[in-house]
Amino acid sequence: MSDFHHISVLPTETIAALAVRPDGTYVDCTLGGAGHAGRIARQLSTQGRLIGIDQDEIAIAAAGEHLADAVCQVTLVRDNFRNLAAILAREGVDEVDGVLFDLGISSPQIDTAERGFSYMLDAPLDMRMDRRAARSAYTVVNEYSAEELTEIFYTYGEERWAKRIAAFIEESRNSRPIETTGELVDVIDRAVPKAVRAKGGHPAKRVFQAIRIEVNEELTILADALKAAAAALRAGGRLAVITFHSLEDRIVKKTLQELARGCICPPKTPVCICGHVPELRLIGKACAASAAECAANPRAKSAKLRVAEKI
């Protein structure tokens, strides 16, 4: 049996949002251990189909075990959701009834030291969700210029000490490469002023988030993937997206709003000439996890669920 243990957030709310049809086709773009996918599968009949996508081979293996008894058709694809349109074309699927994105990192990836995602566990710098990828955290930390690191830390981590941390990294690697998460944490500790460190919160948290996002191109591919998902939905189909931090949530919110807009002509244009029509209808406001769920699963505290329906 797989050792991939992950507690899905907002499980009841997410499945309700997808309004699963027993004979429908559903895509989980961030399969993980199939927590959400398993719940979708349980609502599907033998005529239904579930397509699960994940770039992590360990997640694919775990999901295969989890979904072994599903009565619906199950297709698991090791790939990046940036390739959603190509994946569906390859599988001969023209339209789907629902698409789910559960963004961010899974608990097993954080908790498995050798994956190099955690600033609490000493391990080689890696952070690749797809271990076939050439670029790792080691590459970013040791080969990017101080200017590039500053931009990444500020943009993807909203780190106020980005420039100082980048300078300390550059100075440290001039002597020898920074090879482990522990070594990187030590450099960050030296860079962040003691008074700031004392105020609470791990000083490496934002930097590690920024590096992970850069390594896996998490934000640069997101808007296009959401647009591909919207294009794949049949009328009445649902798109559900779970975010975990403000950066990705802003992209999701903005993209869904754009897809739900009609005319995009400049405000003072007397007559619409753009011909743009809305693709989606937004369903309610962003949903947060309940106090009970957050108490049982602290990683749910920052989660937000946004839902839209194809027009």
Backbone bond lengths (Angstrom), bond angles and torsions (degrees), N, CA, C in turn:
res aa  C-N    CA-C-N  psi(-1)  N-CA   C-N-CA  omega(-1)  CA-C   N-CA-C  phi
1 M - - - 1.474 - - 1.528 110.49 -
2 S 1.319 115.80 147.52 1.453 121.22 179.96 1.528 110.36 -70.27
3 D 1.348 115.30 150.99 1.461 121.13 178.28 1.530 110.23 -101.67
4 F 1.329 117.16 23.85 1.461 123.68 -176.43 1.529 108.73 -90.37
5 H 1.333 117.24 98.44 1.465 121.34 -176.65 1.525 109.80 -113.35
6 H 1.312 116.07 116.02 1.460 121.23 -178.50 1.520 109.00 -139.93
7 I 1.331 116.26 132.35 1.460 120.89 178.39 1.525 108.56 -95.01
8 S 1.314 116.81 114.82 1.466 120.97 -179.67 1.524 110.36 -68.48
9 V 1.328 116.64 140.78 1.464 120.42 178.44 1.527 109.98 -91.86
10 L 1.326 114.83 154.68 1.462 122.47 177.96 1.537 112.45 45.68
11 P 1.327 118.31 45.26 1.475 119.86 -174.34 1.525 114.23 -63.48
12 T 1.325 116.88 -46.85 1.466 120.59 -178.73 1.522 110.97 -66.49
13 E 1.329 116.15 -45.22 1.460 121.05 -178.96 1.537 111.79 -63.52
14 T 1.333 115.53 -38.33 1.465 120.01 -177.86 1.523 111.77 -67.93
15 I 1.321 116.57 -46.29 1.466 119.77 -179.60 1.529 110.39 -65.99
16 A 1.330 116.65 -38.26 1.465 119.79 176.79 1.528 110.36 -63.47
17 A 1.329 116.89 -39.72 1.457 121.26 -179.00 1.524 111.86 -64.30
18 L 1.322 117.07 -34.39 1.462 120.83 -178.88 1.531 112.22 -74.58
19 A 1.338 117.16 -17.59 1.472 121.53 179.30 1.525 110.63 47.51
20 V 1.318 116.03 59.51 1.472 122.69 -170.95 1.527 112.30 -61.44
21 R 1.318 115.83 127.91 1.463 123.16 173.07 1.526 108.18 -94.78
22 P 1.324 119.18 133.36 1.471 121.26 -175.88 1.524 114.67 -55.42
23 D 1.332 117.30 -32.95 1.462 120.06 -178.08 1.524 112.52 -103.11
24 G 1.328 116.91 16.31 1.459 120.96 -175.81 1.517 113.67 -84.90
25 T 1.327 115.15 173.19 1.465 122.89 175.82 1.519 108.07 -115.21
26 Y 1.327 116.22 125.83 1.461 121.88 -175.12 1.530 110.52 -127.91
27 V 1.329 114.72 144.70 1.460 120.85 -178.76 1.521 109.17 -121.65
28 D 1.324 116.01 123.52 1.466 121.89 171.09 1.516 106.03 -101.98
29 C 1.329 116.11 106.54 1.468 121.64 -174.31 1.522 113.17 -78.01
30 T 1.331 116.94 -11.95 1.467 122.30 -178.78 1.526 107.07 -133.55
31 L 1.296 116.47 69.59 1.459 123.69 -166.33 1.525 114.37 -57.66
32 G 1.331 117.29 -45.39 1.466 120.23 -176.21 1.517 110.53 56.80
33 G 1.322 116.45 -137.09 1.461 120.79 178.37 1.511 113.54 -86.72
34 A 1.327 117.10 12.40 1.474 124.22 176.89 1.524 112.96 72.64
35 G 1.328 117.45 32.65 1.460 120.66 176.05 1.521 111.38 -62.65
36 H 1.334 116.13 -57.82 1.465 119.63 176.15 1.524 110.77 -68.03
37 A 1.331 116.27 -42.23 1.468 120.49 -177.51 1.525 111.22 -60.10
38 G 1.332 116.81 -38.09 1.463 120.25 178.76 1.517 111.42 -62.52
39 R 1.326 116.24 -38.31 1.462 120.35 178.65 1.532 110.96 -69.14
40 I 1.326 116.00 -38.19 1.467 119.15 175.79 1.527 109.87 -63.49
41 A 1.337 116.32 -46.38 1.468 121.35 -177.68 1.522 111.96 -58.78
42 R 1.339 116.01 -36.86 1.464 119.30 -178.78 1.526 112.40 -66.13
43 Q 1.323 116.76 -19.50 1.467 120.23 178.78 1.530 112.66 -96.48
44 L 1.326 116.45 -3.24 1.460 120.06 -178.60 1.529 111.09 -96.12
45 S 1.324 115.58 147.15 1.468 121.74 176.90 1.527 109.50 -91.42
46 T 1.314 115.78 -175.07 1.471 120.13 177.43 1.528 111.24 -64.72
47 Q 1.326 116.71 -18.69 1.462 120.77 177.92 1.526 112.50 -87.85
48 G 1.332 116.22 -11.23 1.457 120.09 -179.33 1.515 111.82 -82.77
49 R 1.335 115.38 164.87 1.472 119.95 179.95 1.520 110.31 -140.44
50 L 1.311 115.04 138.14 1.461 122.57 176.63 1.517 108.55 -120.82
51 I 1.325 116.01 126.29 1.465 121.59 175.56 1.523 107.53 -114.43
52 G 1.322 117.00 120.05 1.456 121.90 -179.13 1.513 110.89 -111.25
53 I 1.317 116.47 131.86 1.464 122.28 -177.90 1.520 109.71 -121.35
54 D 1.320 116.36 131.43 1.468 121.07 173.73 1.522 107.96 -157.67
55 Q 1.343 116.42 144.11 1.459 119.65 -179.83 1.526 112.40 -91.43
56 D 1.317 116.62 -5.72 1.466 121.87 -178.70 1.527 109.40 -94.30
57 E 1.327 117.13 118.42 1.470 120.79 -176.29 1.526 112.41 -65.20
58 I 1.324 117.34 -28.62 1.467 120.42 178.79 1.531 109.61 -70.85
59 A 1.321 116.48 -38.59 1.463 120.62 177.12 1.523 110.75 -64.66
60 I 1.314 117.39 -42.64 1.469 121.34 179.39 1.529 110.27 -59.89
61 A 1.319 116.29 -43.90 1.472 120.17 179.69 1.522 110.95 -63.98
62 A 1.337 116.68 -43.47 1.466 120.89 -179.96 1.521 110.79 -64.77
63 A 1.320 116.53 -41.64 1.463 120.60 -179.91 1.528 110.89 -64.98
64 G 1.327 115.84 -37.47 1.463 119.42 177.62 1.516 111.94 -59.14
65 E 1.325 116.66 -40.86 1.468 121.05 177.02 1.527 110.79 -66.66
66 H 1.320 115.75 -44.52 1.464 121.32 -176.46 1.529 111.38 -62.94
67 L 1.331 115.80 -35.28 1.459 120.86 -174.04 1.531 113.47 -99.30
68 A 1.318 116.25 10.02 1.474 120.58 -174.82 1.527 112.63 -59.24
69 D 1.328 117.47 -31.89 1.471 120.50 -176.70 1.528 113.32 -97.21
70 A 1.319 117.62 7.06 1.469 120.27 -179.17 1.524 110.45 -64.16
71 V 1.319 117.03 139.38 1.475 120.61 179.99 1.523 111.28 -85.81
72 C 1.314 117.24 -19.96 1.464 120.33 179.33 1.525 110.45 -78.44
73 Q 1.312 115.90 171.36 1.457 120.93 173.96 1.535 108.09 -74.17
74 V 1.318 116.89 131.96 1.465 121.27 -178.52 1.525 109.60 -123.77
75 T 1.319 115.68 128.12 1.461 121.79 175.83 1.522 108.12 -125.82
76 L 1.325 116.80 121.45 1.460 121.41 178.82 1.529 109.04 -109.44
77 V 1.322 115.81 131.10 1.455 121.36 -174.42 1.522 109.66 -127.05
78 R 1.331 116.46 122.05 1.462 119.45 174.53 1.522 108.55 -86.75
79 D 1.306 114.69 102.09 1.461 120.74 -176.33 1.520 107.86 -165.90
80 N 1.317 115.90 174.84 1.459 122.31 177.28 1.525 108.95 -96.50
81 F 1.319 116.94 140.37 1.470 118.58 -177.41 1.529 113.07 -65.75
82 R 1.325 116.98 -9.40 1.462 119.53 173.80 1.533 110.26 -61.22
83 N 1.340 116.68 -21.64 1.464 122.47 -178.32 1.533 112.18 -100.13
84 L 1.348 116.95 24.41 1.459 120.93 -174.80 1.527 113.21 -53.38
85 A 1.328 117.40 -47.89 1.465 120.15 -177.59 1.530 110.94 -60.36
86 A 1.332 116.60 -43.08 1.467 120.51 -179.71 1.528 111.20 -67.46
87 I 1.322 117.12 -37.34 1.464 121.28 178.93 1.525 110.32 -62.93
88 L 1.329 116.62 -46.87 1.460 120.49 -179.76 1.527 110.98 -64.10
89 A 1.325 116.70 -39.43 1.468 120.05 178.46 1.526 110.31 -63.66
90 R 1.326 116.05 -41.75 1.463 121.23 179.64 1.525 111.22 -63.26
91 E 1.339 116.05 -33.19 1.465 120.93 -179.03 1.523 112.34 -87.95
92 G 1.321 116.48 2.03 1.458 119.98 178.40 1.518 113.52 71.45
93 V 1.319 117.04 28.34 1.466 121.95 -178.22 1.524 109.69 -104.98
94 D 1.329 116.45 119.54 1.461 121.78 -179.76 1.528 112.28 -88.43
95 E 1.331 116.00 -40.90 1.461 121.19 -178.04 1.523 109.72 -140.16
96 V 1.324 115.78 151.87 1.464 120.67 177.87 1.524 109.55 -128.81
97 D 1.330 115.49 161.98 1.463 121.20 -178.08 1.527 113.18 -95.58
98 G 1.311 116.78 -15.53 1.459 119.18 -180.00 1.515 111.67 -167.59
99 V 1.328 115.28 146.71 1.465 121.81 177.31 1.522 108.32 -134.57
100 L 1.320 115.65 135.46 1.466 122.21 179.85 1.519 110.67 -121.64
101 F 1.332 115.61 134.49 1.463 123.21 169.51 1.521 107.72 -121.75
102 D 1.315 117.70 120.69 1.467 123.18 173.38 1.525 105.17 -114.15
103 L 1.322 116.57 91.10 1.454 122.04 -166.28 1.526 113.39 -75.37
104 G 1.339 113.96 170.05 1.455 119.16 176.47 1.513 113.28 91.54
105 I 1.299 114.50 -157.56 1.464 122.56 -172.62 1.520 109.69 -108.11
106 S 1.323 116.97 147.78 1.460 120.45 179.89 1.525 110.62 -90.18
107 S 1.316 115.48 157.94 1.467 120.63 -179.88 1.534 112.73 -57.00
108 P 1.349 119.71 -44.59 1.463 119.22 179.98 1.523 112.86 -61.39
109 Q 1.334 117.41 -34.10 1.455 119.30 177.97 1.521 110.83 -66.35
110 I 1.321 116.97 -39.67 1.465 120.84 177.66 1.527 110.58 -67.77
111 D 1.318 115.84 -43.94 1.466 121.20 -170.73 1.529 114.07 -81.67
112 T 1.337 117.73 -14.18 1.464 120.97 177.79 1.514 108.20 -89.66
113 A 1.323 116.41 106.51 1.463 121.78 -170.54 1.520 112.85 -54.45
114 E 1.329 117.17 -44.38 1.465 119.66 -172.78 1.525 113.82 -67.80
115 R 1.354 117.44 -10.79 1.467 118.80 176.15 1.530 111.06 -75.96
116 G 1.324 117.21 -18.03 1.457 120.97 173.79 1.512 115.65 73.98
117 F 1.336 117.98 21.89 1.466 121.03 -179.61 1.524 112.52 -87.17
118 S 1.315 117.84 -25.25 1.458 121.00 -169.08 1.528 112.57 -98.77
119 Y 1.332 114.86 136.93 1.459 119.68 174.51 1.531 111.05 -83.63
120 M 1.340 116.68 -2.98 1.460 121.40 179.43 1.528 112.47 -95.55
121 L 1.332 116.65 -11.74 1.463 121.27 -176.68 1.528 109.19 -124.78
122 D 1.319 117.27 128.68 1.463 120.69 -178.38 1.525 110.18 -80.28
123 A 1.323 115.76 126.41 1.465 121.04 -176.90 1.524 108.59 -163.54
124 P 1.333 117.57 166.43 1.474 119.52 175.31 1.529 110.73 -58.86
125 L 1.312 116.62 143.24 1.459 121.61 177.93 1.527 109.41 -67.28
126 D 1.325 117.44 115.90 1.453 120.95 -177.85 1.533 109.75 -136.34
127 M 1.335 117.34 -83.49 1.474 124.64 177.32 1.526 114.07 68.82
128 R 1.326 118.91 14.59 1.468 119.80 176.88 1.523 109.90 -82.46
129 M 1.328 116.89 125.12 1.458 119.92 172.22 1.527 110.34 -71.93
130 D 1.325 115.32 -34.54 1.468 121.52 174.07 1.520 106.94 -109.58
131 R 1.317 116.33 108.65 1.466 119.60 -173.98 1.526 112.84 -76.24
132 R 1.326 116.92 3.52 1.463 120.54 171.11 1.529 110.79 -83.87
133 A 1.315 117.19 -15.34 1.468 121.74 -176.53 1.526 110.95 -68.18
134 A 1.321 115.22 147.49 1.472 120.11 -178.07 1.527 111.95 -78.27
135 R 1.326 116.68 -38.08 1.463 120.55 -175.65 1.520 111.22 -84.76
136 S 1.314 116.16 129.03 1.470 122.53 177.67 1.518 108.76 -125.03
137 A 1.322 115.49 178.42 1.465 119.93 176.28 1.529 110.73 -62.31
138 Y 1.332 116.63 -33.13 1.471 120.62 177.14 1.524 109.74 -58.93
139 T 1.330 116.26 -43.72 1.467 121.34 179.52 1.520 110.80 -59.71
140 V 1.318 116.40 -48.42 1.462 121.51 -177.41 1.526 110.59 -62.78
141 V 1.317 116.32 -49.06 1.464 120.79 -174.99 1.528 112.47 -67.36
142 N 1.313 116.75 -37.25 1.467 119.79 -173.45 1.520 115.51 -99.35
143 E 1.327 118.39 -16.18 1.465 119.77 -174.93 1.521 114.29 -116.41
144 Y 1.324 118.04 -20.57 1.468 119.84 178.53 1.525 109.44 -74.94
145 S 1.322 115.87 147.33 1.463 119.71 176.76 1.522 110.04 -70.64
146 A 1.327 115.22 163.75 1.465 119.66 178.74 1.533 109.92 -61.03
147 E 1.335 116.64 -35.97 1.473 120.37 179.06 1.527 110.49 -65.49
148 E 1.328 116.94 -42.19 1.464 120.69 179.05 1.528 111.00 -65.46
149 L 1.330 116.44 -41.95 1.464 120.40 178.20 1.525 110.97 -62.92
150 T 1.326 116.41 -42.34 1.464 120.24 178.65 1.524 110.71 -58.26
151 E 1.322 116.20 -45.71 1.462 121.31 -179.58 1.530 111.28 -62.52
152 I 1.318 117.00 -43.23 1.469 121.48 -179.73 1.527 110.86 -64.96
153 F 1.341 115.96 -47.81 1.469 119.92 -177.95 1.532 111.02 -62.72
154 Y 1.334 116.01 -38.28 1.464 119.64 -178.53 1.530 111.43 -75.05
155 T 1.328 116.20 -43.81 1.469 120.78 -174.77 1.522 112.19 -76.47
156 Y 1.321 116.93 -46.73 1.460 120.90 -174.76 1.530 113.94 -93.61
157 G 1.329 116.37 -17.18 1.458 119.34 -179.59 1.516 113.67 -116.96
158 E 1.331 115.99 -8.73 1.473 121.31 -176.46 1.529 110.11 49.53
159 E 1.335 113.92 42.50 1.463 122.02 -176.53 1.532 110.25 -90.74
160 R 1.323 116.10 115.98 1.471 120.65 -176.40 1.522 112.30 -68.39
161 W 1.353 117.75 -23.64 1.456 121.64 179.72 1.532 111.49 -99.01
162 A 1.323 116.49 26.14 1.469 121.88 -174.76 1.529 113.07 -55.08
163 K 1.321 117.29 -48.58 1.465 120.78 -176.23 1.525 111.26 -65.00
164 R 1.312 116.97 -41.74 1.462 121.29 -178.87 1.536 110.39 -67.55
165 I 1.325 117.14 -42.26 1.465 120.76 179.28 1.528 110.10 -64.10
166 A 1.331 116.75 -42.75 1.465 120.67 178.97 1.530 110.69 -61.45
167 A 1.324 117.04 -40.28 1.467 121.15 179.36 1.529 110.67 -64.79
168 F 1.316 117.56 -41.45 1.459 121.29 178.36 1.530 111.18 -65.89
169 I 1.323 116.73 -37.83 1.469 120.14 177.12 1.524 109.80 -64.00
170 E 1.340 116.27 -45.13 1.459 120.24 -179.60 1.530 110.84 -60.74
171 E 1.316 116.30 -43.73 1.466 120.54 179.43 1.528 111.39 -63.58
172 S 1.321 116.86 -43.22 1.461 121.32 -177.66 1.519 111.92 -65.73
173 R 1.327 117.88 -43.24 1.468 120.40 -176.29 1.518 112.61 -75.74
174 N 1.343 117.49 -11.84 1.461 119.88 173.94 1.520 111.19 -65.84
175 S 1.334 116.04 -27.17 1.466 120.79 178.53 1.522 110.96 -84.29
176 R 1.341 116.27 -47.33 1.458 122.98 178.46 1.520 108.90 -161.65
177 P 1.334 117.46 153.63 1.464 119.47 -178.82 1.528 112.24 -60.39
178 I 1.315 116.02 148.81 1.466 122.14 172.93 1.516 106.20 -88.01
179 E 1.321 117.59 111.98 1.462 121.08 -168.28 1.522 114.58 -106.81
180 T 1.316 118.60 -22.25 1.464 120.10 -174.85 1.529 111.61 -127.32
181 T 1.317 114.80 162.75 1.468 120.19 176.94 1.521 110.37 -62.14
182 G 1.323 116.59 -37.90 1.461 120.28 179.80 1.513 112.15 -63.12
183 E 1.330 116.51 -40.93 1.463 120.27 178.04 1.526 110.76 -65.19
184 L 1.320 116.92 -39.28 1.466 120.33 178.76 1.528 110.86 -66.54
185 V 1.326 116.91 -42.09 1.466 120.68 178.11 1.526 110.07 -60.00
186 D 1.339 117.53 -40.74 1.471 120.97 178.81 1.525 111.26 -60.65
187 V 1.332 116.24 -41.69 1.467 120.41 179.29 1.533 110.20 -65.09
188 I 1.316 116.76 -43.59 1.468 120.72 179.46 1.523 110.52 -63.56
189 D 1.328 116.42 -41.19 1.472 120.92 178.28 1.527 111.11 -57.83
190 R 1.328 116.23 -40.63 1.465 120.05 179.97 1.529 111.06 -70.85
191 A 1.328 116.09 -31.85 1.464 120.01 -176.07 1.528 113.26 -76.91
192 V 1.319 116.44 -38.50 1.464 120.58 -177.14 1.526 109.39 -80.72
193 P 1.324 118.15 125.48 1.471 120.84 -178.45 1.531 112.26 -54.55
194 K 1.319 115.01 144.47 1.462 121.26 -176.63 1.528 112.24 -56.89
195 A 1.321 117.02 -39.76 1.469 120.78 -178.89 1.523 111.21 -62.92
196 V 1.330 116.64 -34.00 1.466 121.22 178.93 1.523 110.00 -72.62
197 R 1.341 116.10 -43.05 1.474 120.67 179.16 1.518 111.76 -60.04
198 A 1.330 115.97 -32.54 1.465 120.63 -176.04 1.526 112.87 -73.26
199 K 1.318 117.11 -14.56 1.466 120.07 -176.22 1.521 113.70 -78.76
200 G 1.323 116.74 -4.56 1.467 119.09 177.44 1.509 112.02 105.16
201 G 1.343 115.22 156.48 1.455 120.18 -176.83 1.511 110.58 84.57
202 H 1.304 117.36 134.93 1.461 120.35 -177.41 1.525 110.14 -68.96
203 P 1.338 118.37 129.37 1.465 120.62 -176.35 1.530 114.20 -63.75
204 A 1.338 117.11 -19.11 1.466 119.89 -177.42 1.525 113.28 -91.86
205 K 1.315 117.54 -7.90 1.471 120.77 -171.89 1.525 112.82 -56.21
206 R 1.311 117.37 -50.74 1.461 120.97 -175.81 1.527 112.17 -69.45
207 V 1.320 116.33 -37.08 1.467 120.03 179.19 1.527 110.59 -66.41
208 F 1.319 117.27 -43.62 1.463 120.40 178.47 1.526 110.82 -63.60
209 Q 1.316 117.10 -39.67 1.472 120.19 176.20 1.520 109.97 -60.19
210 A 1.330 116.73 -45.73 1.457 121.38 -177.62 1.528 111.56 -62.78
211 I 1.316 116.66 -44.00 1.466 120.31 179.86 1.520 110.58 -64.86
212 R 1.322 117.20 -42.80 1.473 121.24 179.05 1.523 111.23 -59.97
213 I 1.328 115.98 -43.75 1.465 120.57 179.61 1.524 110.46 -63.48
214 E 1.320 117.17 -41.73 1.460 121.41 179.10 1.532 111.04 -65.44
215 V 1.311 117.19 -46.60 1.466 121.24 -178.30 1.527 111.00 -58.70
216 N 1.322 116.29 -42.28 1.467 120.90 -173.86 1.529 114.07 -100.32
217 E 1.342 116.15 4.72 1.474 121.54 179.15 1.529 111.67 50.95
218 E 1.319 115.73 40.38 1.466 120.59 -171.64 1.524 114.02 -62.37
219 L 1.321 117.30 -37.20 1.458 119.77 -175.49 1.524 112.81 -92.72
220 T 1.319 117.23 -30.48 1.462 119.87 -176.91 1.524 112.25 -69.24
221 I 1.331 117.41 -25.04 1.463 120.32 -177.95 1.528 112.92 -97.20
222 L 1.333 117.38 -9.02 1.461 120.80 -167.26 1.526 113.90 -67.50
223 A 1.324 117.28 -50.44 1.471 120.00 -176.12 1.527 111.27 -59.61
224 D 1.328 116.73 -45.09 1.466 120.12 -179.48 1.527 111.37 -64.65
225 A 1.333 116.79 -36.81 1.469 120.10 178.75 1.530 110.85 -65.49
226 L 1.328 116.57 -39.89 1.469 120.24 177.99 1.528 110.86 -64.60
227 K 1.321 116.37 -39.51 1.469 120.23 178.47 1.524 110.56 -66.08
228 A 1.328 116.88 -38.45 1.461 120.48 177.32 1.525 110.87 -65.10
229 A 1.323 115.99 -38.85 1.466 120.42 178.23 1.522 110.56 -64.19
230 A 1.331 116.42 -44.39 1.468 120.64 179.31 1.524 110.49 -61.45
231 A 1.324 116.54 -40.82 1.462 120.88 -179.60 1.525 111.58 -65.40
232 A 1.332 116.93 -30.27 1.467 121.46 -177.06 1.525 113.08 -80.18
233 L 1.326 117.59 -18.64 1.461 120.71 -176.34 1.528 112.08 -72.11
234 R 1.319 116.61 140.19 1.452 120.67 169.68 1.526 108.36 -81.14
235 A 1.318 118.21 163.37 1.462 121.78 179.68 1.526 110.07 -55.29
236 G 1.320 116.40 129.33 1.463 121.73 -177.84 1.511 113.53 89.45
237 G 1.329 117.29 -8.43 1.464 120.88 177.92 1.515 111.39 -70.58
238 R 1.314 116.96 154.90 1.472 121.57 -174.27 1.541 112.04 -113.95
239 L 1.320 114.71 144.13 1.463 123.55 173.28 1.522 107.41 -117.07
240 A 1.340 117.55 122.49 1.468 122.68 179.35 1.521 108.77 -120.90
241 V 1.326 116.35 130.75 1.465 121.23 -176.80 1.526 109.80 -131.62
242 I 1.338 115.98 125.56 1.464 121.44 177.05 1.526 108.24 -107.59
243 T 1.327 116.18 124.89 1.460 121.57 177.92 1.526 109.93 -114.01
244 F 1.352 114.75 162.66 1.460 119.24 -177.41 1.526 114.27 -128.97
245 H 1.314 118.03 -8.51 1.471 118.44 174.02 1.521 109.26 -148.23
246 S 1.309 115.50 163.59 1.464 121.72 -169.71 1.520 113.01 -62.50
247 L 1.328 117.36 -32.70 1.459 119.90 -178.01 1.522 111.48 -61.78
248 E 1.341 116.30 -52.16 1.462 118.56 -179.18 1.529 110.99 -71.50
249 D 1.336 117.21 -32.78 1.465 119.15 -179.48 1.525 111.21 -66.02
250 R 1.323 117.02 -36.86 1.469 119.94 177.65 1.527 110.99 -62.87
251 I 1.330 116.10 -41.03 1.466 120.19 179.12 1.524 110.14 -65.16
252 V 1.329 116.81 -44.49 1.464 120.83 -179.95 1.525 110.43 -62.89
253 K 1.327 116.63 -48.49 1.463 120.98 -179.14 1.526 111.18 -59.14
254 K 1.335 116.59 -47.17 1.468 121.53 -178.23 1.533 110.78 -64.26
255 T 1.334 116.84 -43.83 1.467 120.08 -177.78 1.522 111.50 -66.30
256 L 1.323 117.17 -43.16 1.460 120.41 178.87 1.532 111.09 -64.82
257 Q 1.323 116.03 -39.00 1.468 119.45 178.06 1.531 110.66 -63.96
258 E 1.338 116.76 -40.87 1.464 120.51 177.98 1.524 110.85 -62.84
259 L 1.330 116.63 -42.04 1.456 120.96 -179.24 1.527 111.96 -70.28
260 A 1.336 116.27 -19.41 1.467 120.59 179.65 1.527 112.78 -95.19
261 R 1.323 116.91 -4.12 1.467 120.54 -178.47 1.519 111.63 -83.11
262 G 1.329 114.87 151.32 1.456 120.51 172.47 1.512 109.19 -91.37
263 C 1.310 116.49 -110.80 1.463 122.14 -178.19 1.529 111.88 -59.65
264 I 1.346 115.59 133.84 1.466 120.57 177.63 1.531 110.63 -119.42
265 C 1.340 115.69 21.03 1.461 119.73 176.20 1.531 109.72 -66.58
266 P 1.342 118.08 156.67 1.468 120.39 174.29 1.527 110.43 -54.66
267 P 1.340 118.20 147.81 1.469 122.54 -173.18 1.526 115.64 -51.80
268 K 1.326 118.31 -35.57 1.463 120.62 -174.61 1.527 113.46 -93.65
269 T 1.340 117.65 7.64 1.470 119.86 177.32 1.526 108.70 -68.11
270 P 1.356 118.20 120.65 1.480 119.89 -174.20 1.527 113.89 -65.78
271 V 1.342 116.88 -34.82 1.462 121.08 -179.49 1.528 108.45 -132.08
272 C 1.317 116.41 136.92 1.469 120.25 -178.63 1.530 110.71 -62.22
273 I 1.313 115.60 128.15 1.463 120.82 177.29 1.530 112.56 -122.13
274 C 1.358 115.84 -2.02 1.470 118.84 -175.52 1.530 112.42 -81.53
275 G 1.315 116.15 -29.99 1.464 119.14 -179.40 1.515 114.02 70.35
276 H 1.324 116.37 10.99 1.469 120.09 -177.89 1.531 110.48 -74.91
277 V 1.309 115.56 132.74 1.468 120.14 177.65 1.520 109.46 -121.06
278 P 1.330 118.29 147.50 1.470 120.42 -179.77 1.526 111.54 -67.41
279 E 1.333 115.14 142.98 1.464 120.76 176.16 1.523 111.71 -97.56
280 L 1.321 115.83 -30.45 1.457 121.10 -173.54 1.522 111.47 -124.95
281 R 1.317 114.72 159.45 1.464 122.86 169.88 1.519 107.02 -119.72
282 L 1.334 116.90 124.04 1.459 120.45 -179.58 1.523 109.90 -70.44
283 I 1.328 116.12 136.22 1.467 121.89 -178.87 1.530 109.12 -107.38
284 G 1.320 116.86 104.08 1.462 121.08 176.76 1.516 113.75 64.73
285 K 1.317 115.15 -169.58 1.461 122.42 177.94 1.527 110.11 -98.02
286 A 1.315 115.68 170.30 1.462 120.12 177.62 1.526 109.67 -58.90
287 C 1.319 115.85 137.19 1.468 122.38 -177.52 1.521 109.89 -106.32
288 A 1.318 117.37 131.90 1.465 122.62 177.81 1.524 109.60 -104.66
289 A 1.312 115.60 161.52 1.462 120.85 178.60 1.528 110.04 -70.14
290 S 1.308 115.90 148.94 1.471 121.10 179.53 1.524 110.63 -70.54
291 A 1.317 116.09 163.67 1.468 121.02 177.51 1.520 110.45 -60.86
292 A 1.330 116.45 -37.85 1.470 120.60 -179.92 1.518 110.59 -65.04
293 E 1.332 117.30 -42.34 1.468 119.78 179.44 1.523 110.76 -66.91
294 C 1.318 117.41 -41.03 1.470 120.94 179.84 1.526 111.29 -63.55
295 A 1.336 116.08 -36.19 1.464 120.08 177.97 1.524 110.85 -66.69
296 A 1.333 116.05 -38.29 1.460 120.77 -179.51 1.519 112.17 -79.05
297 N 1.329 116.96 -29.34 1.461 122.36 -176.86 1.531 108.83 -140.95
298 P 1.339 118.00 89.42 1.469 121.26 -175.79 1.529 114.30 -55.39
299 R 1.340 117.62 -25.03 1.461 119.61 -179.71 1.523 112.48 -70.73
300 A 1.336 116.80 -7.29 1.463 120.58 178.50 1.527 111.84 -84.99
301 K 1.331 117.52 -9.33 1.467 120.69 -172.40 1.522 113.95 -58.42
302 S 1.304 117.37 -36.45 1.465 120.08 -177.03 1.523 113.30 -97.03
303 A 1.323 117.73 1.65 1.465 121.27 -174.88 1.523 112.64 -71.63
304 K 1.329 115.45 140.86 1.465 122.48 173.55 1.523 108.52 -133.49
305 L 1.316 115.63 136.86 1.465 121.56 177.56 1.525 109.22 -110.36
306 R 1.334 116.06 123.97 1.465 121.57 175.43 1.523 108.63 -117.22
307 V 1.320 116.63 140.76 1.460 121.97 -173.19 1.519 110.28 -133.01
308 A 1.332 115.72 141.92 1.462 121.31 175.53 1.526 109.10 -143.15
309 E 1.333 115.70 157.21 1.460 121.66 -178.43 1.524 109.92 -123.74
310 K 1.328 116.00 139.76 1.474 120.62 179.33 1.526 109.80 -71.29
311 I 1.308 115.21 133.96 1.467 120.92 179.77 1.535 109.37 -84.75
